C-alpha cells in the first residue's frame, strides 16, 4: 500500500472561491479518544500505534457502524514534533514483534502509516482509500472532508496520534548539540521558532495597543477550567489542578513575554473521528455535525519570524475565506475553538474572525468579559491544548460534541450552540473548519 500526501487541489487556500461545493453534505458522527499519558512507558499496549487502534475502534463504535462499512482512512504519519527515536539506540524488538510490523520497524512506535493500522486492525478489510493530511489533525480533518465530499470515500476514519519519549522535549538533532549555527540560532531557538516568535509578536501587540501580558490571565484560568471538564484530556485524567491568577502571572518566563503556562504540555494520546455523507449519517447512532466549509492558510513571512502586520493580514484573510465558503457571517458563529498551543497567539485567530465584532487590538479586553461556556462569549470551551494537553484535536472534538449535545460540564449554554469554528495550528499556516448543527 502506498499512501500519498493530499494534493494541493484538496485545500481551499485562496479567497473568492465562493461557497464550498460540498457545504452541508459531509458530516462528522463518531468520536474516539485513547487514554492520555505524559510519556511512553515502553509497553506495547501504550505505544502510539496501540493508542491509535483504541481511538479508531471507539470512533467506529460511537458512530454505530460496523468496521466493514469503513472504506477510507485519512491520517498524519508524523507522531511527534519533539524527539524522534534516538539515532543509534537499539530498537525495541519485543514491542515491534508484539504487532504485525511493516517494512519500517518503528512504524506504530515513532510514526504511523495506514498500512500499519490496517495490518493491525484486520476488521478494516474494505478500506480502499488512504491519504495523508500531514501536520496535525486540522490537516487530516480538511482532507477527509474534501475526500468524502468528492466521493473518494463514504465512511472515512480520521486519525491523529502522538508519542512522547522520556527525556527533554526536542532532545534530538541539532538541539542535542552545544551550539546551533547560523540563522537557526534564532529561528530554531530551543528547537522551535514558535514560542520565541509568538513572544515577539505578542510583545509588539502589547506595545502597539497598550496591553499587558497579565491581561491574558482570565482566559488562561477559564481555559484550564474548561479542560478540567474534558474527561478525555490529560489534566482531567492525571492532574486536576485549577489555575489561579497568581499561578499564571508569577510563572517563570520561557521566552519573555511567554511564560510556562503560555505553552502546552506534550503528551501521549490518539484521537479519531468518523466522517460520512449527510445522507448516510441519518442512519448512524450519533447526531450528525455538518461541515459548512474548510479553509487553509499558507502565509509566508518575509523574514525569519512573522511580523505583527503579517500575522494580522493572514488571520484576516483566513477569516474571510472561512466565512465566505460557509456562506455565513461572523455573527453566526456561536463559539470559537481555534488552536492555542501557544496561548499568546490565540487572539490573532479570534480577531481575524471578527468574533463578536472584535477588531485587532481588542481581544485582551474581550478576555475580561464572560468567555465561559455559560456566558455570552464562549471562547475555547474545549480548554484547548493549554487546558487538556498537546493533541491539537481537542478543539475539533469539542465542536463536534458541543453540536451533538455531548459536551457535558463544559456545554455551551450562554448561547445556542449552532455553529462552531476550529483549526490551526499557527496563524500563518494552518487548516480550519466550520461546523454546524444543521446542514443549511
Secondary structure, DSSP 8 states (H G I E B T S, - for coil): ----B--GGGS--SS---S-TTTTTEEEEEEEE---BSS--S-GGGSHHHHHHHHHHHHHHHHT--GGG--EEEE-SB--SS--S-TT----HHHHHHS---SSTTBTTTB--HHHHHHH-TT-TT--EEEE-TTSHHHHHHHHHHHHHTTS-SEEEEEEEE---SSSTT-SGGGGSS---TTHHHHTGGG-HHHHHHHHHHHHHHHHHT--GGGGHHHHHHHHHHHTT-TTSHHHHH------HHHHHTS-EEETTEEGGGB--B-BEEEEEEEEEHHHHTTSSS--EEEEEEEEEE---SSSS--HHHHHHHHHHHHHHHHHHHT--GGG--EEEE--SBGGGHHHHHHHHTGGG--TT-HHHHTTS--STTSSS-B-TT-HHHHH-B-S-HHHHHHHHHHHT--GGG---SS---EEEEEEEETTEEEEEEEESS--
